[in-house]
């Protein structure tokens, strides 16, 4: 017996609201130049005098961890901080070492040598400047070109954004990937609503990738959205599906995984079960030491 599928409803973005994209038409080349200027100037403000202040405690911990990784491979050093940012700092330090070893940098060490402070903070200021582009495309989907350019300019030149972006912290990366995920999702929803021949699915996959990068840029503990909350949402979704007669096999599988995770003491973790790094609490090694199976969802 076939079960009729429930109709799919999108978010109601109403693309006709911003059908007149801008009150002041801008050519594509001009728009490209304006956005490039915003990114370059934003990067310049963030990079100016970047090495004048010494490393903070967090930045120093990340630098020591990266140096430990370069000498001994990936270890548990500074495991409480996500790996994505430390991987980018590693690339920045390696590139800085290569540049500092060149003849032109050695001939002008005061002007051209890249300091450790600059190398550690360089990924943050790059992503902070690129956030102007992400904000532009996000606001473009909602309000059109005029407002999008204003929003991008405000982020590029805002003193608070510049000052915070000059510190090597994960929040800059989280914000960038969060905005980028929203850009892809809104673009996919717009294509779905227009009912054109274009397929919105690639944008949904891009949304998932950006969200994964956002998760990889932040800590897993303390949990901002603990497992019981995810379990509640999953239960509501299953109840709604049951009332409509729609099977959700993957949601049922997730429900079983939630139950198994809570039974093994993972109540206070986020839905993507992570660890606080290097302490053996929720890693496969830590579970083995406690006599538990790492693949807790498989019975």
PEMO-V311140 format. One record per residue. N is the residue number from 0. NEAR is the number of other C-alpha atoms within 8 Angstrom. D_CENTER is the distance of its C-alpha to the mean C-alpha in Angstrom with 2 decimals. Layout:
n = <N N>
near = <NEAR NEAR>
d_center = <D_CENTER D_CENTER>
//
This chain:
n = <0 1 2 3 4 5 6 7 8 9 10 11 12 13 14 15 16 17 18 19 20 21 22 23 24 25 26 27 28 29 30 31 32 33 34 35 36 37 38 39 40 41 42 43 44 45 46 47 48 49 50 51 52 53 54 55 56 57 58 59 60 61 62 63 64 65 66 67 68 69 70 71 72 73 74 75 76 77 78 79 80 81 82 83 84 85 86 87 88 89 90 91 92 93 94 95 96 97 98 99 100 101 102 103 104 105 106 107 108 109 110 111 112 113 114 115 116 117 118 119 120 121 122 123 124 125 126 127 128 129 130 131 132 133 134 135 136 137 138 139 140 141 142 143 144 145 146 147 148 149 150 151 152 153 154 155 156 157 158 159 160 161 162 163 164 165 166 167 168 169 170 171 172 173 174 175 176 177 178 179 180 181 182 183 184 185 186 187 188 189 190 191 192 193 194 195 196 197 198 199 200 201 202 203 204 205 206 207 208 209 210 211 212 213 214 215 216 217 218 219 220 221 222 223 224 225 226 227 228 229 230 231 232 233 234 235 236 237 238 239 240 241 242 243 244 245 246 247 248 249 250 251 252 253 254 255 256 257 258 259 260 261 262 263 264 265 266 267 268 269 270 271 272 273 274 275 276 277 278 279 280 281 282 283 284 285 286 287 288 289 290 291 292 293 294 295 296 297 298>
near = <2 3 6 5 5 6 4 4 5 8 5 6 9 7 9 5 6 9 6 6 7 8 6 5 5 6 6 6 6 8 9 8 8 8 10 8 8 12 13 9 9 12 12 8 9 13 10 6 5 11 9 5 6 6 8 6 6 8 11 9 9 11 10 8 11 12 8 12 10 9 6 7 7 7 8 8 7 10 10 8 10 11 8 9 11 11 9 9 15 10 8 12 11 8 8 11 8 8 10 11 8 8 6 7 12 11 6 9 8 5 5 10 11 9 8 8 11 10 13 13 13 11 13 14 13 9 11 15 14 10 12 15 11 12 12 12 10 14 13 11 10 8 10 12 10 10 10 15 10 8 12 13 10 8 10 14 10 8 6 6 11 14 9 7 13 12 8 10 9 9 8 11 13 13 10 13 12 11 12 12 14 10 13 12 11 10 11 13 12 11 12 11 11 7 7 7 4 6 8 11 7 8 11 11 8 10 14 9 9 12 11 8 11 13 10 10 14 11 11 12 10 7 9 6 8 12 14 7 8 10 10 8 8 11 9 8 9 11 8 8 11 9 7 7 7 11 6 8 6 6 10 9 8 9 11 9 11 10 8 10 12 10 7 7 7 10 9 9 14 13 8 5 8 10 10 13 11 10 8 11 8 10 11 9 8 11 14 10 7 6 6 7 8 8 5 10 8 5 3>
d_center = <43.63 40.76 38.44 37.54 33.85 32.53 31.59 27.98 27.00 24.02 22.52 25.32 23.61 27.10 26.49 30.14 29.38 27.86 30.16 31.53 28.39 29.67 32.86 32.95 32.42 30.50 30.94 28.03 28.98 29.28 25.88 24.40 26.34 25.24 21.50 22.14 24.12 21.48 18.88 21.65 23.08 19.82 19.22 22.87 22.83 19.94 21.66 25.18 26.72 23.55 25.76 28.28 26.81 26.62 23.68 22.86 23.20 19.51 19.28 22.55 21.47 18.54 21.05 23.63 21.35 20.46 24.19 25.02 22.80 24.49 27.87 27.68 24.70 21.86 23.35 22.62 22.53 19.93 18.59 17.28 14.30 11.40 12.36 9.54 10.46 14.05 14.10 13.25 15.86 18.20 18.11 18.71 21.58 23.11 23.14 24.61 27.26 28.26 28.55 30.53 32.89 33.86 37.21 36.07 33.75 36.53 39.07 37.17 35.32 35.22 33.67 31.57 30.56 26.87 26.81 24.73 23.23 22.15 20.73 18.64 17.25 17.02 13.39 12.44 14.92 13.99 10.38 12.08 14.68 12.66 11.09 14.72 14.61 11.68 13.68 16.77 15.92 14.73 17.96 19.93 19.44 20.78 23.35 24.20 24.33 26.18 23.87 20.78 22.35 23.27 19.82 18.38 21.36 20.98 17.49 18.79 21.86 21.09 22.42 20.18 16.96 18.67 19.90 16.78 14.87 17.74 16.95 15.02 12.71 9.24 8.98 8.73 5.51 4.19 6.42 5.86 3.11 5.25 8.15 7.79 7.85 10.77 12.36 12.73 13.94 16.37 17.64 18.38 20.11 22.09 23.34 24.32 26.24 28.04 29.28 29.41 29.85 26.23 24.13 20.93 19.81 17.92 15.65 15.12 14.25 11.76 10.24 10.26 8.75 5.66 5.75 6.71 4.23 2.34 6.12 6.92 5.78 8.07 11.65 13.34 16.35 17.72 16.50 15.30 16.25 18.98 20.51 23.54 21.57 19.98 23.50 24.97 22.79 23.65 27.30 27.41 26.04 28.72 31.39 30.65 30.75 34.01 35.58 34.86 36.00 32.79 31.86 28.30 28.64 24.99 24.73 27.91 26.52 23.47 26.11 28.04 25.09 24.43 28.14 28.26 25.31 26.99 30.29 28.98 27.68 23.94 24.30 22.08 19.03 16.01 16.41 14.58 17.25 16.09 18.18 18.43 19.06 22.45 24.50 25.37 24.83 22.79 22.59 24.98 27.29 27.31 28.15 30.85 32.35 32.57 34.17 31.46 29.95 26.33 26.22 26.96 26.42 29.09 32.64>
//
